[in-house]
């Protein structure tokens, strides 16, 4: 049995906010709905879809050319994130997408933290790579240097 839902947030492998998707009942009931990633689809839900797409359009990078320009500037130099670390190089906690987005913002670019994908949790000093989805067709692989500080 399939359940029809409206995604309220981007779900990797499923769709973006505002998409109407059909998923299995268990996936909807146990994962998407409790985490507020989706709402049940109703006939009146089209108004909500329009609001979500308008908000997404406002925050999204307008054209592919702009996305390529942002990608090139992000890949030109590594993003430096300063965190508290112990003597052996282990971090107190982990580097989050918010930390990376703040470091990128300090460099002059603006990136939505929800577009940053960290493969493995970053829990040590050194160089790491993260993916940033800038546009539907454009993503950037950015080098992140985690250094002791703060």
PASEBA-1860 file (N, C-alpha, C; in nm, 3 decimals):
! residues 150
1> XXXXXXXX> 0.084/-0.117/0.000/0.000/0.000/0.000/0.089/0.124/0.000 ~ 0.052/0.224/-0.075/0.132/0.346/-0.085/0.056/0.464/-0.026 ~ 0.131/0.555/0.032/0.076/0.675/0.090/0.127/0.795/0.011 ~ 0.038/0.888/-0.018/0.073/1.007/-0.093/0.104/1.118/0.007 ~ 0.224/1.178/-0.007/0.271/1.280/0.086/0.322/1.402/0.012 ~ 0.325/1.514/0.083/0.388/1.637/0.035/0.515/1.654/0.118 ~ 0.631/1.658/0.053/0.757/1.676/0.125/0.767/1.821/0.173 ~ 0.802/1.840/0.299/0.821/1.974/0.354/0.968/2.011/0.362
9> XXXXXXXX> 1.057/1.913/0.352/1.202/1.933/0.351/1.260/1.845/0.242 ~ 1.383/1.874/0.205/1.451/1.791/0.106/1.490/1.658/0.169 ~ 1.459/1.548/0.100/1.496/1.414/0.146/1.582/1.353/0.035 ~ 1.706/1.322/0.068/1.799/1.268/-0.032/1.744/1.138/-0.090 ~ 1.741/1.130/-0.221/1.694/1.010/-0.289/1.544/1.006/-0.309 ~ 1.471/1.103/-0.253/1.325/1.102/-0.265/1.273/1.225/-0.336 ~ 1.317/1.342/-0.296/1.271/1.464/-0.362/1.302/1.586/-0.278 ~ 1.256/1.701/-0.328/1.279/1.828/-0.260/1.149/1.877/-0.199
17> XXXXXXXX> 1.159/1.981/-0.120/1.042/2.037/-0.054/0.940/2.081/-0.159 ~ 0.814/2.044/-0.136/0.708/2.080/-0.228/0.671/1.969/-0.325 ~ 0.752/1.865/-0.333/0.722/1.753/-0.422/0.613/1.665/-0.362 ~ 0.526/1.613/-0.447/0.427/1.515/-0.405/0.483/1.378/-0.441 ~ 0.496/1.291/-0.340/0.556/1.159/-0.362/0.465/1.051/-0.306 ~ 0.482/0.932/-0.360/0.413/0.815/-0.306/0.518/0.722/-0.248 ~ 0.501/0.691/-0.118/0.594/0.603/-0.049/0.515/0.495/0.024 ~ 0.585/0.393/0.066/0.520/0.285/0.141/0.471/0.338/0.276
25> XXXXXXXX> 0.365/0.278/0.325/0.302/0.322/0.449/0.399/0.327/0.566 ~ 0.481/0.225/0.581/0.574/0.218/0.694/0.677/0.329/0.690 ~ 0.730/0.360/0.572/0.829/0.466/0.557/0.767/0.600/0.594 ~ 0.643/0.621/0.550/0.574/0.746/0.584/0.547/0.753/0.734 ~ 0.491/0.648/0.789/0.446/0.648/0.927/0.562/0.649/1.026 ~ 0.672/0.578/0.994/0.781/0.563/1.090/0.898/0.658/1.070 ~ 0.911/0.717/0.951/1.027/0.803/0.927/0.988/0.945/0.887 ~ 0.916/0.960/0.778/0.890/1.094/0.723/0.799/1.178/0.812
33> XXXXXXXX> 0.686/1.123/0.855/0.591/1.202/0.934/0.643/1.236/1.074 ~ 0.703/1.143/1.150/0.751/1.181/1.283/0.862/1.285/1.282 ~ 0.941/1.289/1.176/1.051/1.385/1.166/1.008/1.514/1.097 ~ 0.878/1.528/1.069/0.822/1.647/1.003/0.889/1.676/0.869 ~ 0.927/1.570/0.798/0.984/1.585/0.664/0.875/1.588/0.558 ~ 0.753/1.548/0.596/0.642/1.543/0.501/0.510/1.560/0.576 ~ 0.408/1.596/0.500/0.271/1.602/0.553/0.182/1.521/0.461 ~ 0.071/1.470/0.514/-0.020/1.394/0.427/-0.075/1.482/0.315
41> XXXXXXXX> -0.093/1.422/0.198/-0.144/1.496/0.083/-0.295/1.509/0.095 ~ -0.344/1.630/0.072/-0.488/1.656/0.068/-0.515/1.745/-0.053 ~ -0.641/1.757/-0.087/-0.676/1.843/-0.201/-0.641/1.988/-0.173 ~ -0.652/2.029/-0.047/-0.616/2.166/-0.010/-0.467/2.185/0.006 ~ -0.390/2.079/-0.009/-0.245/2.087/0.007/-0.175/2.162/-0.104 ~ -0.241/2.188/-0.215/-0.178/2.259/-0.326/-0.133/2.400/-0.283 ~ -0.211/2.462/-0.194/-0.174/2.595/-0.144/-0.042/2.587/-0.068 ~ -0.026/2.483/0.013/0.097/2.463/0.088/0.214/2.437/-0.007
49> XXXXXXXX> 0.190/2.358/-0.112/0.294/2.331/-0.210/0.340/2.461/-0.276 ~ 0.246/2.548/-0.310/0.282/2.675/-0.372/0.366/2.762/-0.279 ~ 0.334/2.763/-0.150/0.412/2.841/-0.053/0.553/2.785/-0.039 ~ 0.564/2.654/-0.035/0.696/2.591/-0.020/0.783/2.620/-0.143 ~ 0.727/2.605/-0.262/0.807/2.629/-0.383/0.845/2.777/-0.395 ~ 0.757/2.868/-0.352/0.792/3.010/-0.356/0.907/3.040/-0.260 ~ 0.904/2.982/-0.142/1.012/3.003/-0.045/1.142/2.941/-0.094 ~ 1.132/2.823/-0.157/1.252/2.757/-0.209/1.312/2.840/-0.322
57> XXXXXXXX> 1.228/2.895/-0.408/1.276/2.976/-0.519/1.348/3.101/-0.468 ~ 1.299/3.156/-0.357/1.360/3.276/-0.301/1.501/3.249/-0.250 ~ 1.524/3.129/-0.192/1.654/3.096/-0.135/1.748/3.028/-0.233 ~ 1.696/2.976/-0.342/1.777/2.898/-0.435/1.863/2.989/-0.523 ~ 1.969/2.932/-0.573/2.052/3.002/-0.670/1.975/3.002/-0.802 ~ 1.960/3.118/-0.863/1.867/3.136/-0.973/1.901/3.055/-1.098 ~ 2.022/3.062/-1.144/2.054/2.996/-1.271/2.172/2.902/-1.255 ~ 2.188/2.818/-1.355/2.300/2.724/-1.354/2.433/2.799/-1.363
65> XXXXXXXX> 2.435/2.909/-1.437/2.558/2.988/-1.449/2.600/3.043/-1.313 ~ 2.502/3.092/-1.235/2.533/3.142/-1.101/2.585/3.028/-1.014 ~ 2.524/2.910/-1.025/2.567/2.794/-0.947/2.709/2.754/-0.984 ~ 2.742/2.759/-1.113/2.879/2.727/-1.156/2.978/2.828/-1.098 ~ 2.940/2.956/-1.096/3.028/3.059/-1.042/3.052/3.037/-0.893 ~ 2.945/3.005/-0.818/2.959/2.977/-0.675/3.045/2.854/-0.653 ~ 3.021/2.749/-0.735/3.100/2.626/-0.723/3.248/2.654/-0.744 ~ 3.281/2.731/-0.849/3.420/2.760/-0.879/3.487/2.838/-0.766
73> XXXXXXXX> 3.414/2.934/-0.707/3.473/3.011/-0.597/3.489/2.927/-0.472 ~ 3.397/2.833/-0.446/3.409/2.746/-0.329/3.523/2.646/-0.345 ~ 3.544/2.597/-0.466/3.647/2.497/-0.489/3.785/2.560/-0.505 ~ 3.793/2.692/-0.521/3.921/2.759/-0.543/4.012/2.750/-0.421 ~ 3.955/2.763/-0.303/4.037/2.758/-0.182/3.962/2.680/-0.075 ~ 4.036/2.616/0.016/3.969/2.536/0.119/3.896/2.623/0.221 ~ 3.793/2.567/0.281/3.719/2.633/0.387/3.785/2.595/0.519 ~ 3.820/2.694/0.600/3.889/2.669/0.726/3.787/2.681/0.840
81> XXXXXXXX> 3.776/2.573/0.919/3.685/2.569/1.033/3.769/2.555/1.159 ~ 3.754/2.650/1.252/3.828/2.643/1.378/3.738/2.582/1.485 ~ 3.791/2.480/1.554/3.715/2.410/1.658/3.806/2.383/1.777 ~ 3.743/2.353/1.890/3.820/2.312/2.009/3.862/2.168/1.992 ~ 3.987/2.141/2.024/4.039/2.005/2.009/4.130/1.971/2.125 ~ 4.139/1.841/2.153/4.228/1.793/2.257/4.371/1.786/2.208 ~ 4.460/1.745/2.296/4.603/1.739/2.263/4.633/1.638/2.154 ~ 4.554/1.532/2.144/4.582/1.429/2.044/4.514/1.455/1.910
89> XXXXXXXX> 4.453/1.570/1.893/4.389/1.603/1.766/4.243/1.562/1.755 ~ 4.187/1.505/1.860/4.045/1.469/1.860/3.963/1.592/1.897 ~ 3.849/1.606/1.833/3.763/1.720/1.859/3.673/1.695/1.979 ~ 3.631/1.805/2.042/3.527/1.798/2.144/3.394/1.809/2.070 ~ 3.336/1.697/2.032/3.216/1.697/1.949/3.254/1.668/1.805 ~ 3.178/1.725/1.712/3.205/1.704/1.570/3.177/1.834/1.495 ~ 3.234/1.845/1.376/3.207/1.959/1.290/3.070/1.938/1.226 ~ 2.983/2.037/1.238/2.848/2.026/1.185/2.835/2.104/1.055
97> XXXXXXXX> 2.724/2.083/0.988/2.697/2.158/0.865/2.685/2.307/0.894 ~ 2.636/2.341/1.012/2.626/2.483/1.051/2.765/2.545/1.063 ~ 2.861/2.471/1.120/2.999/2.521/1.132/3.057/2.549/0.994 ~ 3.034/2.457/0.901/3.087/2.474/0.766/3.019/2.591/0.697 ~ 2.886/2.602/0.711/2.813/2.713/0.648/2.860/2.847/0.705 ~ 2.885/2.853/0.835/2.934/2.977/0.896/3.073/3.013/0.845 ~ 3.159/2.912/0.827/3.294/2.938/0.774/3.287/2.985/0.629 ~ 3.195/2.930/0.552/3.178/2.975/0.413/3.125/3.117/0.411
105> XXXXXXXX> 3.032/3.148/0.502/2.976/3.284/0.509/3.084/3.385/0.548 ~ 3.177/3.345/0.633/3.287/3.434/0.670/3.375/3.465/0.549 ~ 3.377/3.372/0.452/3.454/3.392/0.330/3.382/3.473/0.223 ~ 3.255/3.507/0.248/3.183/3.593/0.154/3.073/3.525/0.076 ~ 3.060/3.394/0.081/2.954/3.322/0.010/2.844/3.285/0.109 ~ 2.725/3.262/0.057/2.615/3.216/0.140/2.568/3.082/0.089 ~ 2.569/2.981/0.178/2.526/2.847/0.142/2.430/2.799/0.250 ~ 2.317/2.742/0.208/2.221/2.686/0.301/2.282/2.562/0.364
113> XXXXXXXX> 2.282/2.555/0.497/2.346/2.443/0.567/2.280/2.310/0.534 ~ 2.152/2.311/0.493/2.083/2.187/0.459/2.129/2.131/0.325 ~ 2.203/2.210/0.248/2.255/2.164/0.120/2.393/2.099/0.133 ~ 2.450/2.103/0.253/2.584/2.048/0.277/2.569/1.903/0.321 ~ 2.640/1.814/0.254/2.636/1.672/0.288/2.774/1.628/0.337 ~ 2.778/1.584/0.463/2.902/1.532/0.521/2.891/1.380/0.519 ~ 2.983/1.314/0.452/2.979/1.168/0.442/2.994/1.102/0.578 ~ 3.110/1.109/0.636/3.137/1.057/0.769/3.144/1.176/0.864
121> XXXXXXXX> 3.103/1.160/0.990/3.116/1.271/1.085/3.262/1.315/1.097 ~ 3.284/1.444/1.098/3.419/1.499/1.107/3.452/1.517/1.255 ~ 3.541/1.430/1.305/3.575/1.432/1.448/3.724/1.444/1.473 ~ 3.800/1.484/1.370/3.944/1.498/1.389/3.994/1.618/1.309 ~ 4.110/1.667/1.349/4.173/1.778/1.277/4.224/1.728/1.142 ~ 4.241/1.818/1.049/4.296/1.781/0.920/4.206/1.822/0.804 ~ 4.234/1.765/0.688/4.160/1.797/0.567/4.050/1.695/0.544 ~ 3.932/1.744/0.509/3.817/1.659/0.481/3.746/1.716/0.359
129> XXXXXXXX> 3.663/1.634/0.294/3.586/1.680/0.179/3.438/1.665/0.207 ~ 3.360/1.766/0.164/3.215/1.762/0.177/3.153/1.798/0.043 ~ 3.031/1.750/0.022/2.954/1.782/-0.099/2.854/1.892/-0.065 ~ 2.839/1.988/-0.156/2.739/2.093/-0.140/2.654/2.095/-0.266 ~ 2.523/2.076/-0.250/2.430/2.081/-0.362/2.388/2.225/-0.383 ~ 2.439/2.286/-0.488/2.412/2.427/-0.514/2.287/2.447/-0.600 ~ 2.258/2.351/-0.685/2.148/2.359/-0.780/2.110/2.214/-0.812 ~ 1.999/2.195/-0.878/1.959/2.058/-0.914/2.067/1.984/-0.991
137> XXXXXXXX> 2.135/2.055/-1.080/2.233/1.993/-1.168/2.378/2.023/-1.130 ~ 2.401/2.102/-1.024/2.536/2.145/-0.991/2.563/2.115/-0.844 ~ 2.673/2.042/-0.821/2.718/2.022/-0.683/2.868/2.049/-0.679 ~ 2.916/2.085/-0.561/3.056/2.118/-0.545/3.118/2.026/-0.440 ~ 3.241/1.981/-0.467/3.318/1.909/-0.367/3.415/2.007/-0.308 ~ 3.397/2.037/-0.179/3.473/2.141/-0.114/3.569/2.080/-0.012 ~ 3.692/2.131/-0.011/3.789/2.089/0.088/3.767/2.169/0.216 ~ 3.759/2.099/0.329/3.740/2.163/0.459/3.863/2.133/0.544
145> XXXXXX> 3.929/2.237/0.589/4.043/2.221/0.679/3.997/2.248/0.821 ~ 4.006/2.147/0.905/3.968/2.160/1.044/4.094/2.188/1.124 ~ 4.099/2.303/1.190/4.216/2.343/1.265/4.177/2.372/1.410 ~ 4.274/2.357/1.500/4.248/2.385/1.641/4.241/2.535/1.662 ~ 4.152/2.575/1.747/4.135/2.716/1.777/4.014/2.737/1.863 ~ 3.961/2.856/1.860/3.840/2.895/1.934/3.854/2.859/2.077
END
